[in-house]
Amino acid sequence: MEAQAFLAATFVAHVGFAIFVTVHAFATGRDAGKWPFVTLAFGLAGIVAYFFYDESQ
């Protein structure tokens, strides 16, 4: 895969992941907070953090 195609695919995936986090937060009444931005920057790591990070601890 060429570098340009890889970067384009990565960008599209991260945008999709960030949209997923935002829609999920809205649908469940959960505060999305910073997680859409973290997901946009770090992809799957942001999704994992959104689901498993608990600020109350």
Residue pairs with C-beta under 8 A, 6 or more apart in sequence:
1 9
10 43
13 43
14 39
14 40
14 41
14 42
14 43
15 40
17 39
17 40
17 43
17 44
17 46
17 47
18 36
18 37
18 39
18 40
18 46
19 36
20 39
20 47
21 32
21 35
21 36
21 39
21 46
21 47
21 50
22 32
22 36
24 30
24 50
25 31
25 32
25 35
25 36
25 50
26 32
32 50
35 46
35 49
35 50
35 53
36 46
38 45
38 46
38 49
38 50
39 46
39 47
39 50
40 46
